[in-house]
């Protein structure tokens, strides 16, 4: 973990919306091609679709949302 400690006066800045969320929501290629149906489509939720759609046990790899490189199933969403 990295940290920077300063006493400089810093102004808060709002998040930058560069269109990634909108692009992914309308594209859906990786979600359509995922053989396990683990990549959700539509509005985001906190539910893990692994247990409902694929028959894969809940908790097998819940980090696929943040680290797709470690997903053991296939490289579909990698490229």
Number of C-alpha atoms within 10 A of each C-alpha: 2 3 5 4 5 7 5 6 6 7 6 6 6 6 6 6 8 8 9 8 10 10 10 14 16 10 12 14 14 19 18 16 12 16 13 16 16 21 18 19 17 9 6 8 9 5 9 17 18 20 14 13 11 13 10 14 10 13 10 12 17 14 12 15 13 9 10 16 13 12 17 10 11 13 13 14 15 9 6
